[in-house]
Every structure is written in structure tokens, then in C-alpha cells.
Amino acid sequence: MYQYALQDQRIVDQRVAQFRDQTCRYLEGKITEQQFLPLRLQNGLYVQRLAPMLRIAIPYGMLSSRQLRKLAEISRNYDKGYTHVSTRQNMQINWPALEDVPDILEELASVQMHAIQTSGNCIRNTTTDPYAGVAADELEDPRPWCEIIRQWSTLHPEFAFLPRKFKIAVCGSESDRAAIHSHDIGLELIKHPQDGRIGFKVLAGGGLGRTPVIGSVICEWLEKRHLLSYLESIMRVYNQHGRRDNKYKARIKILVKAMGVDAFRQQVEAEWARLKDGPTTLTEEEVEGYTRYFTAPDYQNLDAGLAERQLDEQCAADSSFDNWVQRNTRPHRVPGYRIVNLSLKATGYAPGDINDHQMDSLANLASQYSFGEIRTTHEQNLVLADVQQRDLLPLWQALKPLGLATPNIGYLSDLICCPGGDYCSLANAKSIPVAEAIQARFAELDYLYDLGPLDLNISGCMNACGHHHIGHIGVLGVDKKGEEFYQVSIGGNQGKDASIGKILGPSFKQDDMPEIIEKILKTYLGLRLEEETFLDTCRRTGLEPFKQNVYA
């Protein structure tokens, strides 16, 4: 993973000192609330419903054991002993005291971490595949490109005050595990159809929120060396023409829709003609320099056949372990290794939360079994990317008492859920109680497995932090004359065949939600053909049979 250079550390340390002074002046009354607002947002600090919230940057979801231990320490000493994994692969603490935030930022800086540009109208944390560099279906590791984008976008003077927040995601594999179609800019590493060179397909104008849109392809194939100049061209067009008079119409998706994809592309190409082959053009030496930070760890040359036989024997001896291996581990590009998913969706706990004890223990397990590295996912889980197959059994045995071995990755109870009205001042309704009620109603694992892969996403408001639009089942909290209700959509998808879910009809009360989900699932089970997933069935039948059964 990327290691700070001296200049990186100096910049982060300077930002801490600057914000310490700004916070002191605010607390002394020398800076007004309005003046302090952009200063705190630029350092990831929100004022939520009950307390401040600090969003900590986890670049493209990568953490070292040392950094995770520091997060555990911070949550223990400055908060309530837990953190929350967000859908941008960042981590949040929900109860820091305002006067302590500069100290927290100083603690973060000591382990090469910060909260810069995790909020505000700027380019946010670039996200990617949590299996990057190890996935068996990967064309090329996207992480060096994420780091290049991060360094280009961080503190970029021209893009510090955009019309609205801006999000970029990068995918380098056959399966899209980064949801690139629902981002302001989505980048997919692809092969040139004629000569096989690897470059980028560029999408723009995707996004969720009040106006959910699937991104449009504006460049079918872009040479790698031109990535930054092309991104800068998009940003310039957006910065110049994006609306600033109405924050609900300010995202790039609105601009692309208003201009039309072809006209937007022409504007970008015209801007790019001025920037192409300029100072932002990447040299092979520069790209190689970033790539060196993401070289493979010291993998052992293992006997893959022997490792597979030993694992089969262990699975045969313990059905619970076998179930966890099937559900929570994935193929690795190196023989004898597996990718391990750690579910933060145990029934009865807020989805995406992890406490200080779990973090400390997991840091130790990562050091022991996965080269001291942990990854966050936009599904609000964690990943140990490089575990030897022979170590899966002792790892699983260590994860069980920590509550991190729930075998539900990719199934109904592995739902995405924003913090909602329990924390967020923007939320119209609570999300966590709905998630917990659904998990409790459908806790039977055999039933979940029979349903097959199913994404259920919950948001507490139209800002869609829970990605409800692209859930196979999406739940949106809405306000009706001061009461909390929930709107349900079906048929959304985040993959390369991305789609926005369609609303079933009128919304429901909170207490009714488990029963409504059950009606949807029973309808699916009654309609599905052999080997059909929930999404397959929705796309084949449309909404009508679901609507009839739910509202009968």
C-alpha cells in the first residue's frame, strides 16, 4: 500500500495545525458558524443530529494493521468505542467532541491518515474493488490509478469548491465490484479491441440521490497516459457549467442530462484538445513509480493441489466451517490463497459498525494471516485479501468469538444501511431499526441461501447514502407529515448491467417493513424459474406481480 513521502506527511501535519488554530478561534468566538462551516467540512467534520461526526479517509479502502489499531485507540479514547464503515470505504466516528477533533487528526497523521476531502463540494475518496490486485477475474490492478487520482485531486485548487460533491470509482475486473455506473465518473480498465493494449473506458454523469442516473459512456477507450488530462477536462466543463443556484440540480448527472451526452462529450473533447500532451500527461516512469507501491507481497510457492485437498478435508469434518468457506471466501489469483470477507452484518448489530476490541483483534489477525493489511468495502464489510488456505480454519476459529464470521456475504441479511435518523441530521427516517428488524425476521441462513444472491439497500433520505436505488430491493425512508414511512423499489443493480430500481407504489409504516419484504420474497419464490436469481425474476416479470401481492 502507498507510503507517505516526506512531503505528504508535511502537508497533512500542516493541515492539522491549521485546523487546530481554526477550531480554537471558532470556540473563542472569533470565527462565526458560517465561516467555520467550510473549514470543518474540508477536514471531514459534520455536525449531525446529536453530535459531531468525523469521516476518516481510507484511500480506496486500504488499511494497515497499525492504522486499524490507531482507529481502535481513537474510538476508545475520543468516542464511544466503535467506528462505522461507509459506502465510500471510509470510516466514521459518531460522537467526538469538537474540541478534541484537532487531537484526533494529529493522532491520524501519526499513522499516515487524515480526513481531508471526505466532505464538502470537492472530489471525494476514490473507491475501487476491495479485491483489487488479488481477484482471479482482474485485468489489471486499479489501485495505482486510484492513488494517481487521489494525489491529483487532493487539494487541487481549481476543484476545491465545485458545484457539488464529486465521486470517482475505478474497476479493473470482469465483475464490477466498485459500482462505477452510479458515480459522477466511472473508470473501467479494458483491452483495446484491436491491439489488446489496456486503457480506460470513461463513464460520466452517473449518480444516485434525488435523480438517480446510470452513467453514460463518453469515451470508449482512453490511453492510460491521458487519464489525468481527460479527467481534468471533465472537471473543467462541470465546474464551468454545473448549476450553483440549486444544490438539488448541481450534480454532474444533471448537467449531462441537460446538455445531452453528445454535447457534453464535445465540450470535454474541446477542453481536452487544450490539455492533451500537457504537464498532466503521465509518463511510463511516473506510472511505474506508483505501481511499485502495490507490488505483490511475499507469497509462498504453495502446492495448490495439496492445499485444496487439506481444505476439503477440513470442510468435510466441520459443516459450519465449510459453510463459511463457501459463503465468505473467494478465489485468489495466487494458488493456495483465498480472499476472506468479514461480515459486519451480524443480526442485532448496526450494519457496518465495528468496535474497538474487534478492530484490535482483527489488526492482530491481519498481521498473522494477511500481510498486515485490511480492506473496507462499499458494502460496509471488511476483507483480508491474502490468506493461505491452510490458515482459513484457525482464522475462522478466531473470528467466531469476535462476531466477524457470519456466513452471509451477498445474501439478504448482508444489507447496506446508512446511519439514518438515529444520527444524520439530513435523514427523514431511521434506517438501522428497519435493517435490524429485517435481519431478525430472516435470520434463518438456509432460507437466505435458498433465496440466492440478493442485495437489500436502505437509505434514510433521498441523498441515498445507502445506495437504495441500485439494490435488488431498495428501501427509502420518507417523511409524511412528521411520520416516518418507507418506500420500496425492486430491480436495481450495481454491476456492469446496472439498473435503477422501480418503485412498487405507496410507502409503508416502519412496523410493516419485515412483512412487506416477506411478501416480496414469497412472490419471487413463487415466480422464479430454475437457477433464476431475484434480479433475473424481477427483470423477466416486471413489477406487476410483486405489486399485486404486496398491496393485496
C-alpha positions as CSV (number, residue, x, y, z in Angstrom):
1,M,0.0,0.0,0.0
2,Y,1.0,3.6,-0.5
3,Q,3.5,5.0,2.0
4,Y,3.8,8.8,2.6
5,A,6.7,10.6,1.3
6,L,8.2,13.4,3.4
7,Q,6.1,16.0,1.5
8,D,2.9,14.0,2.0
9,Q,3.5,14.0,5.8
10,R,4.4,17.6,5.9
11,I,1.1,18.6,4.1
12,V,-1.0,16.5,6.4
13,D,0.8,17.9,9.5
14,Q,0.3,21.4,8.3
15,R,-3.4,20.8,7.8
16,V,-3.7,19.6,11.4
17,A,-2.0,22.7,12.7
18,Q,-4.2,24.9,10.6
19,F,-7.4,23.3,11.7
20,R,-6.3,23.3,15.3
21,D,-6.0,27.1,15.1
22,Q,-9.3,27.4,13.2
23,T,-11.1,25.4,15.8
24,C,-9.6,27.4,18.7
25,R,-10.7,30.6,17.0
26,Y,-14.2,29.3,16.5
27,L,-14.6,28.1,20.1
28,E,-13.3,31.5,21.2
29,G,-16.0,33.2,19.1
30,K,-13.5,34.8,16.7
31,I,-14.9,32.8,13.7
32,T,-18.7,32.6,13.0
33,E,-20.6,29.4,12.4
34,Q,-20.9,30.3,8.8
35,Q,-17.2,31.0,8.4
36,F,-16.3,27.7,10.2
37,L,-18.6,25.6,8.1
38,P,-16.4,25.2,5.0
39,L,-13.3,24.8,7.2
40,R,-14.7,21.9,9.2
41,L,-16.2,20.3,6.1
42,Q,-12.8,20.4,4.4
43,N,-11.5,18.3,7.3
44,G,-14.3,15.8,7.3
45,L,-16.2,17.2,10.2
46,Y,-20.0,17.2,10.2
47,V,-22.5,18.3,12.8
48,Q,-25.0,15.5,13.0
49,R,-28.3,15.2,14.8
50,L,-26.9,14.5,18.3
51,A,-23.1,15.2,18.0
52,P,-20.3,15.9,15.5
53,M,-19.3,13.2,13.1
54,L,-15.8,12.8,11.8
55,R,-15.3,10.9,8.5
56,I,-11.8,9.5,8.1
57,A,-10.4,8.8,4.7
58,I,-9.5,5.3,3.8
59,P,-8.0,5.7,0.3
60,Y,-9.5,3.0,-2.0
61,G,-10.3,1.1,1.2
62,M,-6.8,0.1,2.2
63,L,-5.6,-0.1,5.8
64,S,-2.6,-1.5,7.6
65,S,-2.8,-3.3,10.9
66,R,-1.1,-0.3,12.5
67,Q,-3.7,2.1,11.2
68,L,-6.6,-0.1,12.3
69,R,-5.1,-0.3,15.8
70,K,-4.9,3.5,15.8
71,L,-8.6,3.7,14.8
72,A,-9.5,1.4,17.7
73,E,-7.5,3.6,20.0
74,I,-9.2,6.8,18.8
75,S,-12.6,5.3,19.0
76,R,-11.9,4.2,22.6
77,N,-10.3,7.4,23.8
78,Y,-12.3,10.0,21.9
79,D,-15.6,8.4,21.1
80,K,-17.9,5.5,22.2
81,G,-15.6,2.6,21.2
82,Y,-16.8,1.9,17.7
83,T,-16.5,3.1,14.1
84,H,-18.8,2.8,11.1
85,V,-17.7,1.7,7.6
86,S,-19.3,4.0,5.0
87,T,-20.3,3.2,1.4
88,R,-17.3,5.2,0.2
89,Q,-15.0,2.8,2.0
90,N,-14.2,5.4,4.6
91,M,-14.7,5.1,8.4
92,Q,-16.7,7.4,10.6
93,I,-16.8,8.1,14.3
94,N,-20.1,9.5,15.5
95,W,-19.5,11.1,18.9
96,P,-16.3,13.1,19.0
97,A,-16.2,16.3,21.0
98,L,-15.5,19.3,18.7
99,E,-12.6,20.5,20.8
100,D,-11.0,17.0,20.5
101,V,-11.1,16.8,16.7
102,P,-7.7,18.5,16.2
103,D,-6.1,16.0,18.5
104,I,-7.8,13.1,16.6
105,L,-6.5,14.5,13.4
106,E,-3.0,14.6,14.9
107,E,-3.3,11.0,16.0
108,L,-4.4,10.0,12.5
109,A,-1.5,11.9,10.9
110,S,0.9,9.9,13.1
111,V,-0.1,6.8,11.1
112,Q,-0.4,8.4,7.7
113,M,-4.1,9.1,7.8
114,H,-6.3,12.1,7.5
115,A,-9.9,13.3,6.9
116,I,-9.1,15.8,4.0
117,Q,-11.9,16.0,1.3
118,T,-14.1,13.4,3.0
119,S,-16.9,16.1,2.8
120,G,-17.6,19.3,1.0
121,N,-18.0,20.1,-2.6
122,C,-14.8,18.6,-3.8
123,I,-13.5,15.3,-5.3
124,R,-14.2,12.7,-2.5
125,N,-12.4,9.4,-1.8
126,T,-11.8,7.4,-5.0
127,T,-13.2,3.9,-4.5
128,T,-12.4,0.6,-6.1
129,D,-12.8,-3.1,-6.0
130,P,-12.0,-4.4,-2.5
131,Y,-10.4,-7.4,-4.2
132,A,-8.0,-5.2,-6.3
133,G,-4.7,-6.8,-7.0
134,V,-5.8,-10.3,-5.9
135,A,-9.0,-11.1,-7.8
136,A,-8.9,-14.0,-10.1
137,D,-11.0,-12.1,-12.7
138,E,-8.9,-9.0,-12.8
139,L,-7.5,-7.5,-16.0
140,E,-5.2,-5.0,-14.1
141,D,-4.8,-3.8,-10.6
142,P,-6.7,-0.5,-10.3
143,R,-5.1,0.7,-7.1
144,P,-2.1,2.6,-8.7
145,W,-4.6,4.5,-10.7
146,C,-6.7,5.3,-7.6
147,E,-3.5,6.6,-6.0
148,I,-2.7,8.7,-9.0
149,I,-6.2,10.2,-9.0
150,R,-6.0,10.8,-5.2
151,Q,-2.8,12.7,-5.4
152,W,-4.0,14.7,-8.4
153,S,-7.4,15.6,-6.8
154,T,-6.3,16.2,-3.2
155,L,-6.1,20.0,-2.5
156,H,-6.4,20.7,-6.2
157,P,-7.0,24.5,-6.1
158,E,-9.4,24.5,-9.1
159,F,-11.7,21.8,-7.8
160,A,-11.9,22.7,-4.1
161,F,-15.3,24.4,-4.5
162,L,-17.2,22.5,-7.1
163,P,-21.0,23.0,-7.7
164,R,-21.5,19.8,-5.6
165,K,-19.6,16.8,-4.2
166,F,-17.9,14.6,-6.8
167,K,-17.2,10.9,-6.7
168,I,-15.0,8.7,-8.9
169,A,-14.7,4.9,-8.9
170,V,-12.3,2.5,-10.8
171,C,-12.9,-1.1,-11.9
172,G,-10.2,-3.4,-13.2
173,S,-12.1,-6.7,-13.3
174,E,-14.7,-8.6,-15.2
175,S,-17.2,-8.2,-12.4
176,D,-17.9,-4.6,-11.3
177,R,-17.4,-4.6,-7.6
178,A,-17.0,-0.8,-7.5
179,A,-20.4,0.3,-8.8
180,I,-18.8,2.5,-11.5
181,H,-22.1,3.1,-13.3
182,S,-23.6,5.1,-10.4
183,H,-20.6,7.5,-10.0
184,D,-20.0,11.0,-11.3
185,I,-17.1,9.4,-13.2
186,G,-16.7,5.7,-13.6
187,L,-13.4,4.2,-15.0
188,E,-13.2,0.7,-16.3
189,L,-9.8,-0.8,-17.3
190,I,-10.4,-2.6,-20.7
191,K,-8.4,-4.1,-23.6
192,H,-8.3,-2.2,-26.9
193,P,-10.4,-4.3,-29.3
194,Q,-7.7,-4.3,-32.0
195,D,-4.3,-4.4,-30.4
196,G,-5.0,-5.6,-26.9
197,R,-3.5,-2.6,-25.1
198,I,-5.0,-1.8,-21.8
199,G,-6.7,1.6,-21.4
200,F,-9.8,3.1,-19.8
201,K,-13.5,3.3,-20.7
202,V,-14.8,6.5,-19.2
203,L,-18.4,7.0,-18.0
204,A,-19.7,10.3,-16.7
205,G,-23.0,11.6,-15.2
206,G,-23.9,8.7,-13.0
207,G,-25.2,9.2,-9.5
208,L,-28.0,8.4,-7.1
209,G,-29.8,10.8,-4.8
210,R,-32.9,12.7,-5.8
211,T,-32.4,12.0,-9.5
212,P,-30.8,8.5,-9.9
213,V,-29.0,8.1,-13.2
214,I,-26.8,5.4,-14.8
215,G,-23.6,6.9,-16.1
216,S,-23.1,7.3,-19.9
217,V,-20.0,6.3,-21.8
218,I,-18.3,9.4,-23.0
219,C,-15.0,7.8,-24.1
220,E,-14.9,4.2,-25.3
221,W,-11.1,3.9,-25.0
222,L,-8.6,6.2,-23.5
223,E,-4.8,5.8,-23.3
224,K,-3.6,5.5,-19.8
225,R,-1.1,8.3,-20.1
226,H,-4.0,10.7,-20.8
227,L,-6.1,9.8,-17.8
228,L,-5.5,12.9,-15.7
229,S,-5.8,15.4,-18.6
230,Y,-9.1,13.8,-19.6
231,L,-10.4,13.8,-16.0
232,E,-9.3,17.4,-15.7
233,S,-11.3,18.2,-18.9
234,I,-14.4,16.7,-17.5
235,M,-13.9,18.6,-14.2
236,R,-13.4,21.9,-16.0
237,V,-16.6,21.5,-18.0
238,Y,-18.5,20.6,-14.9
239,N,-17.0,23.4,-12.9
240,Q,-17.9,26.0,-15.6
241,H,-21.4,24.8,-16.5
242,G,-22.7,22.9,-13.4
243,R,-25.5,24.7,-11.7
244,R,-24.7,26.6,-8.5
245,D,-28.2,28.2,-7.9
246,N,-29.8,25.0,-6.8
247,K,-27.9,22.3,-4.9
248,Y,-30.5,19.7,-5.9
249,K,-29.7,20.3,-9.6
250,A,-25.9,20.8,-9.1
251,R,-24.5,17.3,-9.7
252,I,-22.8,16.4,-13.0
253,K,-25.6,14.0,-13.8
254,I,-28.0,17.0,-14.2
255,L,-25.5,18.8,-16.5
256,V,-25.0,15.7,-18.7
257,K,-28.8,15.2,-19.0
258,A,-29.5,18.9,-19.7
259,M,-26.7,19.2,-22.3
260,G,-27.2,15.7,-23.8
261,V,-24.4,13.1,-23.8
262,D,-23.1,14.0,-27.2
263,A,-22.9,17.8,-26.5
264,F,-21.3,17.1,-23.1
265,R,-18.7,14.8,-24.8
266,Q,-18.0,17.5,-27.4
267,Q,-17.3,20.1,-24.6
268,V,-15.0,17.7,-22.9
269,E,-13.1,16.9,-26.1
270,A,-12.7,20.6,-26.9
271,E,-11.3,21.2,-23.4
272,W,-9.1,18.1,-23.7
273,A,-7.6,19.4,-27.0
274,R,-6.0,22.2,-25.0
275,L,-4.8,19.9,-22.2
276,K,-3.8,16.8,-24.0
277,D,0.0,16.1,-24.0
278,G,0.4,18.9,-21.4
279,P,2.0,18.7,-17.9
280,T,-0.6,16.3,-16.6
281,T,0.3,13.6,-19.2
282,L,1.6,10.6,-17.4
283,T,5.0,9.1,-18.3
284,E,5.7,5.4,-18.0
285,E,8.2,6.2,-15.2
286,E,5.6,8.0,-13.2
287,V,3.1,5.2,-13.5
288,E,5.7,2.6,-12.7
289,G,6.6,4.7,-9.6
290,Y,3.1,4.4,-8.3
291,T,2.8,0.8,-9.3
292,R,5.7,-0.1,-7.1
293,Y,3.7,0.7,-4.0
294,F,1.3,-2.1,-4.9
295,T,3.7,-4.9,-5.8
296,A,2.6,-8.4,-4.6
297,P,3.5,-9.4,-1.0
298,D,5.9,-12.2,-0.3
299,Y,3.6,-15.1,-1.4
300,Q,4.8,-18.6,-0.8
301,N,5.1,-21.0,-3.7
302,L,2.4,-23.4,-2.5
303,D,1.3,-26.8,-3.7
304,A,-2.2,-25.8,-4.8
305,G,-3.4,-29.4,-5.1
306,L,-2.3,-30.3,-1.6
307,A,-3.8,-27.1,-0.2
308,E,-7.1,-27.8,-1.8
309,R,-7.2,-31.4,-0.5
310,Q,-6.4,-30.3,3.0
311,L,-9.1,-27.6,2.9
312,D,-11.6,-30.2,1.5
313,E,-10.8,-32.5,4.4
314,Q,-11.3,-29.7,7.0
315,C,-14.6,-28.7,5.4
316,A,-15.8,-32.3,5.4
317,A,-15.0,-32.5,9.1
318,D,-16.9,-29.4,10.0
319,S,-20.1,-28.3,8.2
320,S,-20.1,-24.9,9.8
321,F,-16.6,-24.1,8.6
322,D,-17.5,-25.5,5.2
323,N,-20.5,-23.1,5.0
324,W,-18.3,-20.1,5.9
325,V,-15.7,-21.0,3.3
326,Q,-18.4,-21.3,0.6
327,R,-20.2,-18.1,1.5
328,N,-17.4,-15.7,2.7
329,T,-14.3,-16.6,0.8
330,R,-13.5,-16.0,-2.9
331,P,-10.9,-17.3,-5.4
332,H,-7.4,-15.7,-5.3
333,R,-5.2,-15.2,-8.3
334,V,-2.3,-17.0,-6.5
335,P,-2.7,-20.8,-6.0
336,G,-3.1,-21.8,-2.3
337,Y,-4.6,-18.5,-1.2
338,R,-8.2,-17.2,-0.7
339,I,-9.8,-13.8,-0.3
340,V,-11.7,-13.7,3.0
341,N,-14.8,-11.4,3.6
342,L,-15.6,-10.4,7.1
343,S,-19.3,-9.7,7.6
344,L,-20.2,-6.6,9.7
345,K,-23.8,-7.6,9.4
346,A,-24.4,-9.9,12.4
347,T,-28.1,-9.9,13.4
348,G,-28.8,-7.5,16.2
349,Y,-25.9,-5.1,15.4
350,A,-26.0,-1.9,13.4
351,P,-24.8,-2.8,9.9
352,G,-21.3,-1.6,9.1
353,D,-20.2,-1.0,12.7
354,I,-17.1,-2.4,14.3
355,N,-16.0,-1.9,17.9
356,D,-12.5,-1.2,19.3
357,H,-12.0,-4.7,20.6
358,Q,-12.9,-6.2,17.2
359,M,-10.5,-3.7,15.5
360,D,-7.6,-4.5,17.8
361,S,-8.1,-8.2,17.4
362,L,-8.6,-8.0,13.6
363,A,-5.4,-6.0,13.3
364,N,-3.5,-8.8,15.0
365,L,-5.2,-11.4,12.8
366,A,-4.3,-9.4,9.7
367,S,-0.7,-9.3,10.8
368,Q,-0.7,-13.0,11.4
369,Y,-2.6,-14.2,8.4
370,S,-2.8,-11.5,5.7
371,F,0.5,-9.5,5.5
372,G,-0.8,-6.8,7.9
373,E,-3.4,-5.5,5.6
374,I,-7.2,-4.9,5.9
375,R,-9.6,-3.6,3.3
376,T,-13.0,-1.8,3.6
377,T,-15.8,-2.4,1.1
378,H,-18.6,-0.1,-0.1
379,E,-21.0,-2.9,1.1
380,Q,-19.8,-1.9,4.6
381,N,-17.8,-5.1,5.3
382,L,-14.1,-5.8,5.6
383,V,-11.7,-8.0,3.7
384,L,-8.5,-9.9,4.4
385,A,-7.2,-10.3,0.9
386,D,-4.3,-12.7,1.1
387,V,-5.0,-15.7,3.4
388,Q,-3.4,-19.1,2.8
389,Q,-5.9,-21.9,2.5
390,R,-4.2,-23.8,5.3
391,D,-4.9,-20.8,7.6
392,L,-8.6,-20.5,6.9
393,L,-9.6,-22.8,9.8
394,P,-7.6,-21.1,12.6
395,L,-8.7,-17.7,11.2
396,W,-12.3,-18.7,11.2
397,Q,-12.0,-20.1,14.8
398,A,-10.5,-16.7,15.8
399,L,-13.2,-14.7,14.0
400,K,-16.2,-16.5,15.6
401,P,-15.9,-15.2,19.1
402,L,-15.3,-11.7,17.7
403,G,-18.7,-11.8,15.8
404,L,-17.0,-11.4,12.5
405,A,-17.7,-14.8,10.9
406,T,-21.4,-14.5,10.0
407,P,-21.6,-16.6,6.7
408,N,-24.0,-14.2,4.8
409,I,-21.8,-12.3,2.3
410,G,-24.0,-11.5,-0.7
411,Y,-27.3,-12.6,0.9
412,L,-30.3,-10.8,2.2
413,S,-29.0,-10.0,5.7
414,D,-25.7,-8.6,4.3
415,L,-27.6,-5.4,3.6
416,I,-26.3,-1.9,3.1
417,C,-27.7,0.6,5.5
418,C,-26.9,4.3,6.1
419,P,-26.9,5.6,9.7
420,G,-30.2,7.3,9.1
421,G,-32.3,9.3,11.5
422,D,-30.5,7.9,14.6
423,Y,-27.5,10.1,13.7
424,C,-27.9,12.0,10.4
425,S,-29.5,15.5,10.6
426,L,-30.5,15.1,6.9
427,A,-32.4,11.9,7.3
428,N,-36.2,11.7,7.0
429,A,-36.4,8.4,8.8
430,K,-34.5,5.9,10.8
431,S,-32.6,3.2,8.8
432,I,-30.9,1.0,11.5
433,P,-34.1,-0.2,13.2
434,V,-35.6,-1.3,9.9
435,A,-32.4,-3.1,9.0
436,E,-32.3,-4.9,12.4
437,A,-36.0,-5.9,12.1
438,I,-35.5,-7.4,8.6
439,Q,-32.3,-9.2,9.8
440,A,-34.2,-10.6,12.8
441,R,-37.2,-11.7,10.6
442,F,-34.9,-13.5,8.1
443,A,-32.2,-14.9,10.4
444,E,-32.5,-18.5,9.1
445,L,-29.4,-19.0,7.0
446,D,-30.8,-21.9,5.0
447,Y,-33.7,-19.7,3.9
448,L,-31.3,-16.9,2.9
449,Y,-29.2,-19.4,0.8
450,D,-32.3,-20.7,-0.9
451,L,-33.2,-17.1,-1.9
452,G,-29.8,-16.8,-3.5
453,P,-27.8,-13.6,-4.1
454,L,-29.8,-10.6,-3.0
455,D,-28.8,-7.0,-2.4
456,L,-31.1,-5.1,0.0
457,N,-30.1,-1.5,0.5
458,I,-31.6,1.0,2.9
459,S,-31.4,4.8,2.9
460,G,-32.9,7.2,5.4
461,C,-33.3,10.0,2.9
462,M,-33.1,10.9,-0.8
463,N,-29.4,11.5,-0.6
464,A,-29.1,7.8,-1.0
465,C,-26.1,7.1,1.2
466,G,-27.4,3.5,1.5
467,H,-27.5,3.1,-2.3
468,H,-31.2,2.1,-2.3
469,H,-31.6,2.8,-6.0
470,I,-29.2,0.1,-7.0
471,G,-30.3,-2.6,-4.5
472,H,-32.2,-5.6,-5.9
473,I,-34.6,-4.4,-3.1
474,G,-34.3,-0.8,-2.1
475,V,-35.8,0.9,0.9
476,L,-36.1,4.7,1.2
477,G,-37.2,6.5,4.4
478,V,-39.6,9.3,3.7
479,D,-41.4,11.9,5.8
480,K,-45.2,12.1,5.7
481,K,-46.5,15.0,7.9
482,G,-43.9,14.2,10.6
483,E,-44.3,10.4,10.4
484,E,-41.7,8.0,9.2
485,F,-42.7,5.9,6.2
486,Y,-40.7,3.7,3.8
487,Q,-40.8,3.5,0.0
488,V,-39.8,0.2,-1.6
489,S,-38.3,-0.4,-5.1
490,I,-37.1,-3.5,-6.8
491,G,-34.9,-4.4,-9.8
492,G,-31.9,-2.2,-9.1
493,N,-28.4,-3.5,-9.7
494,Q,-24.8,-2.1,-9.2
495,G,-23.0,-4.4,-11.7
496,K,-21.9,-3.8,-15.3
497,D,-25.6,-4.4,-16.3
498,A,-26.5,-1.6,-13.9
499,S,-30.1,-0.6,-13.4
500,I,-32.2,1.8,-11.2
501,G,-34.9,0.1,-9.1
502,K,-38.5,0.8,-9.9
503,I,-40.9,2.0,-7.1
504,L,-43.6,-0.5,-6.2
505,G,-46.1,2.0,-5.0
506,P,-47.2,3.9,-1.9
507,S,-44.9,3.7,1.1
508,F,-45.3,1.7,4.3
509,K,-45.0,2.2,8.1
510,Q,-41.9,1.0,9.8
511,D,-43.5,-1.8,11.7
512,D,-44.8,-3.2,8.5
513,M,-41.5,-3.5,6.7
514,P,-40.5,-7.1,7.6
515,E,-43.9,-8.3,6.4
516,I,-43.6,-6.3,3.2
517,I,-40.2,-7.8,2.5
518,E,-41.5,-11.2,3.2
519,K,-44.4,-10.7,0.7
520,I,-41.8,-9.6,-2.0
521,L,-39.7,-12.7,-1.3
522,K,-42.6,-15.1,-1.4
523,T,-43.7,-13.6,-4.7
524,Y,-40.2,-14.2,-6.0
525,L,-40.1,-17.8,-4.8
526,G,-43.4,-18.4,-6.4
527,L,-42.3,-16.9,-9.8
528,R,-38.7,-17.9,-10.2
529,L,-37.6,-20.4,-12.8
530,E,-34.8,-22.9,-12.2
531,E,-31.5,-21.1,-11.5
532,E,-33.1,-17.7,-11.6
533,T,-31.8,-15.0,-9.1
534,F,-34.1,-12.4,-7.6
535,L,-32.9,-9.9,-10.1
536,D,-33.4,-12.3,-13.0
537,T,-37.0,-12.8,-12.0
538,C,-37.7,-9.1,-11.5
539,R,-36.4,-8.3,-14.9
540,R,-38.4,-11.1,-16.5
541,T,-41.8,-10.5,-14.8
542,G,-41.7,-6.8,-14.2
543,L,-43.2,-5.1,-11.2
544,E,-46.9,-6.1,-11.6
545,P,-46.9,-9.5,-9.9
546,F,-44.9,-8.1,-6.9
547,K,-47.2,-5.1,-6.7
548,Q,-50.3,-7.2,-6.7
549,N,-49.1,-9.4,-3.9
550,V,-47.7,-6.7,-1.7
551,Y,-50.8,-4.4,-1.9
552,A,-53.4,-7.2,-2.0
